[in-house]
Amino acid sequence: MKIAVLGPGAIGGLLASLLFRKGHDVICIGTDEDVAVIRTEGMRIESSVYGNFVARPQAETILMGKPDVLFITVKAPHLNSALSKIQIIRNSNTIVVPLLNGCEHFDQINTILEVKTVTAMIGNIEVLQKGRGHIVHVTNKTPHLELASPVGVLTVHIKSISEALNQAGIETVVKEKTTEVIWNKLARLSVIGLLTAAAQKPIGWIRTNPMWRGTLTQCVQEVIAIANAEGVAFDSEVVITQIDSLSESLTTSLSRDIGAGVLSELDAIVGAVLRRGTRVGLSCPTMQVLFDDLRKKESTI
């Protein structure tokens, strides 16, 4: 496959490197600094799952050709500016697979590029970028990626993408409903991201602190009510059990960005959940208070 990765950061860098190692024609689209490092030093990966290795995909600041598949792995606040780097695929047959956190970016990408966009979410992964071209896969678990095919994307193409990812070592499954793919991750991430950002503590601390444990339960119940209203049959106890199974040291990029005082994905993740709640007539009082407090902090950035 000819594969492009827009945003060779933590997740994008790991994804590009794993696909390159399996023999795919991979190109990373990034900043001048990203491109310079990848061209001279390659992508250095450290992982207990995949081993330590160096991948040497191509790298450019602007996409010049039309790949079979394009993965978008930038953060939500930088999406608009990043899309200007790949205008060549507008109205093309390239299949776009966005792996951003949140859920509102799908419509944004479709509107700007007018391409076939697959609903996709990646989870069960904690990856850090220690420097440009230096990616550390923190967890000892295989990442899990879900895809759902919207109208207009042939099933055979979705299966080809899934097979390529599975062969590269990323557990990938194809679901029937796009809403199921969205909520499978968003139900957990919105709660984990919000609480780790608000408390500036890892998830293990939040789970064992009585006050924060209660807040966690309330937030999960609020999110699951919205998912249920959208036709996704989730149980809050199941989601809490999933959160309880996470590594106690796990933190989130949302928490790290809030702590560092940089623009975060707070609105793209938590704000999106609150807006979906409004559309189905449900309020999320516990999440709303924490969200509003964090938004005040972000407004000073």
C-alpha positions in Angstrom: 0.0 0.0 0.0 1.0 3.6 -0.5 0.3 5.1 2.9 0.7 8.7 4.2 0.7 9.7 7.9 -0.2 13.3 8.6 1.4 14.2 11.9 4.4 11.9 12.8 4.1 12.5 16.6 3.6 9.8 19.2 0.8 7.7 17.7 1.5 8.8 14.1 5.2 8.0 14.4 4.6 4.6 15.8 2.0 3.8 13.2 4.2 4.9 10.3 7.2 3.0 11.6 5.2 -0.3 12.1 3.7 -0.1 8.6 7.1 0.8 7.1 8.7 -2.2 8.8 6.1 -4.4 7.1 7.2 -3.2 3.7 4.5 -0.5 2.9 5.4 2.6 1.0 5.0 5.1 3.8 5.4 8.9 3.8 5.2 11.2 6.9 3.8 14.7 6.5 5.1 17.0 9.2 6.8 20.2 10.1 10.2 21.3 8.7 11.8 20.1 12.0 10.0 16.7 11.8 11.0 16.1 8.2 14.7 17.0 8.8 15.0 14.5 11.7 13.2 11.7 9.9 15.3 12.2 6.8 18.6 12.2 8.7 18.0 9.9 11.7 14.8 8.0 10.9 12.1 7.2 13.5 13.5 5.6 16.7 11.0 3.3 18.4 11.3 1.9 21.9 8.7 -0.7 22.8 8.4 -3.8 24.9 5.8 -5.1 22.5 7.4 -4.3 19.2 11.1 -4.1 20.2 13.5 -1.3 19.7 14.1 -0.3 16.0 14.7 2.5 13.6 12.3 3.0 10.7 13.1 5.3 7.7 9.9 6.3 6.0 9.9 9.1 3.5 9.1 12.6 4.9 7.8 15.8 3.4 6.2 19.0 4.6 3.5 18.9 1.9 1.9 15.8 0.4 2.7 15.7 -3.3 1.0 12.4 -4.4 -2.2 10.6 -3.8 -1.8 7.6 -1.5 -4.2 4.7 -1.1 -4.7 5.5 2.5 -4.0 8.6 4.6 -3.9 8.4 8.4 -4.5 11.7 10.3 -2.8 11.7 13.7 -2.5 15.4 14.6 -4.2 16.8 17.6 -7.6 18.5 17.2 -6.4 22.1 17.8 -4.0 21.7 14.9 -6.2 19.9 12.4 -7.2 22.9 10.2 -3.6 24.0 9.6 -2.5 20.4 9.0 -5.2 19.8 6.4 -3.6 22.5 4.3 -0.6 20.2 3.8 -2.7 17.5 2.0 -5.0 19.5 -0.3 -3.8 17.3 -3.2 -6.1 14.5 -2.1 -9.2 16.7 -2.2 -12.0 14.9 -4.2 -9.6 11.9 -4.8 -10.0 8.2 -4.1 -7.6 8.3 -1.2 -9.3 6.8 1.9 -8.8 8.9 5.0 -8.5 7.3 8.4 -8.6 10.0 11.2 -7.2 8.8 14.5 -7.9 12.0 16.4 -9.4 12.0 19.9 -13.1 13.2 20.0 -15.7 12.7 17.3 -16.5 16.0 15.6 -13.4 16.0 13.3 -15.0 13.5 10.9 -17.5 16.1 9.5 -14.7 18.8 9.5 -12.4 16.6 7.4 -15.2 15.6 5.0 -16.2 19.3 4.5 -12.7 20.5 3.8 -11.4 17.6 1.7 -14.5 16.0 0.3 -13.0 12.5 0.5 -14.1 9.1 1.8 -13.5 9.2 5.5 -13.5 6.0 7.6 -14.7 6.2 11.2 -11.8 5.0 13.3 -10.6 5.0 16.9 -7.4 3.7 18.4 -7.2 2.7 22.1 -5.3 0.5 24.6 -2.3 2.6 23.9 0.0 5.0 25.8 2.8 6.5 23.6 5.1 9.4 24.4 7.2 11.5 22.1 10.5 12.0 23.9 11.8 14.1 21.0 11.4 14.6 17.3 11.6 11.1 15.8 11.9 9.4 19.2 8.8 7.5 20.2 8.4 5.5 23.4 5.5 2.9 23.5 4.9 3.0 27.3 2.4 0.1 27.8 3.1 -3.5 27.3 -0.2 -4.1 25.5 -1.0 -4.3 21.8 -2.9 -1.3 20.6 -6.5 -1.9 19.6 -8.0 -0.1 16.6 -11.6 -0.1 15.4 -12.9 0.8 11.9 -16.4 1.3 10.6 -17.2 1.8 6.9 -19.5 4.7 6.0 -21.6 4.8 2.9 -19.4 5.0 -0.2 -16.4 3.1 1.0 -16.1 -0.5 -0.3 -15.9 -3.2 2.3 -12.9 -4.7 0.4 -10.9 -1.5 1.0 -11.7 -1.4 4.7 -10.6 -5.1 5.0 -7.3 -4.2 3.2 -6.6 -1.5 5.7 -7.5 -3.7 8.6 -5.3 -6.5 7.3 -2.3 -4.1 6.8 -2.7 -2.9 10.4 -3.1 -6.4 11.9 0.0 -7.6 10.0 1.9 -4.6 11.4 1.0 -5.6 14.9 -2.0 -3.4 15.7 -5.1 -5.4 16.6 -7.7 -4.1 14.3 -11.4 -5.0 13.9 -14.2 -3.7 11.6 -17.5 -2.8 13.2 -20.8 -2.3 11.5 -21.9 0.9 13.3 -19.9 4.2 13.3 -21.6 5.2 16.6 -20.3 2.0 18.2 -16.7 2.8 17.1 -17.0 6.4 18.4 -18.4 5.5 21.8 -16.2 2.4 22.4 -13.3 4.9 23.0 -15.1 8.1 23.8 -17.0 6.6 26.8 -13.7 5.9 28.6 -11.4 8.6 27.2 -13.7 11.5 28.0 -13.9 10.5 31.6 -10.2 9.5 32.0 -9.0 12.6 30.2 -11.2 14.9 32.1 -10.4 13.5 35.6 -6.6 13.1 35.0 -6.6 16.7 33.7 -8.6 18.1 36.5 -6.8 16.3 39.3 -3.4 16.3 37.6 -2.9 12.8 38.8 -2.7 9.4 37.1 -5.8 7.2 36.9 -4.7 4.9 39.7 -4.7 7.8 42.2 -8.2 8.8 41.0 -9.6 5.3 41.4 -8.4 5.0 45.0 -9.2 8.4 46.3 -12.8 8.2 47.7 -13.9 11.6 46.5 -12.5 11.3 43.0 -13.8 7.7 42.8 -17.3 9.0 43.3 -16.7 11.6 40.7 -15.5 9.0 38.2 -18.6 6.9 38.7 -20.9 9.9 38.2 -19.0 10.9 35.0 -19.2 7.4 33.6 -23.0 7.3 34.3 -23.5 10.6 32.5 -21.5 9.6 29.4 -23.2 6.2 29.2 -26.7 7.8 29.3 -25.7 9.8 26.2 -24.4 6.8 24.4 -27.5 4.8 25.2 -29.6 7.7 23.9 -27.7 7.5 20.6 -28.5 3.8 20.3 -25.3 2.3 21.7 -26.0 -0.3 24.4 -23.3 0.3 27.0 -23.4 -0.5 30.7 -21.7 1.9 33.1 -20.5 -0.9 35.3 -18.7 -2.5 32.3 -17.0 0.8 31.5 -15.9 1.3 35.1 -14.5 -2.2 35.2 -12.5 -1.4 32.0 -11.2 1.8 33.6 -10.2 -0.2 36.8 -8.2 -2.5 34.6 -5.9 0.3 33.3 -2.4 0.7 34.6 -2.4 2.7 37.8 0.3 5.0 36.4 -1.7 5.8 33.2 -2.1 9.5 32.4 -3.4 11.2 29.3 -2.1 13.6 26.7 -5.0 15.9 27.7 -3.8 15.9 31.3 -0.2 16.5 30.2 -1.1 19.4 27.9 -3.3 21.1 30.6 -0.4 20.7 33.1 2.0 22.2 30.7 -0.2 25.1 29.9 -0.6 24.4 26.2 -3.7 24.2 24.1 -5.3 20.8 24.6 -8.0 18.6 23.2 -10.4 19.4 26.1 -13.1 20.8 23.8 -12.6 18.2 21.2 -13.0 15.3 23.7 -15.1 16.5 26.6 -16.8 19.4 24.9 -18.0 17.1 22.1 -19.6 14.7 24.7 -21.4 17.6 26.3 -22.7 18.9 23.0 -23.9 15.4 22.1 -25.7 15.3 25.4 -27.4 18.6 24.7 -28.6 17.2 21.3 -30.3 14.3 23.0 -31.7 16.4 25.9 -29.3 15.1 28.6 -27.2 17.2 30.9 -23.9 16.2 32.5 -23.7 18.3 35.7 -20.6 16.6 37.1 -18.6 16.7 33.8 -19.8 20.2 33.1 -18.4 21.7 36.3 -14.9 20.1 35.7 -15.0 21.1 32.0 -15.9 24.7 32.8 -13.1 25.0 35.4 -10.5 23.6 32.9 -11.8 25.9 30.2 -11.1 28.9 32.4 -7.5 27.8 32.7 -7.2 27.3 29.0 -8.6 30.8 28.3 -5.4 32.3 29.7 -3.2 30.4 27.3 
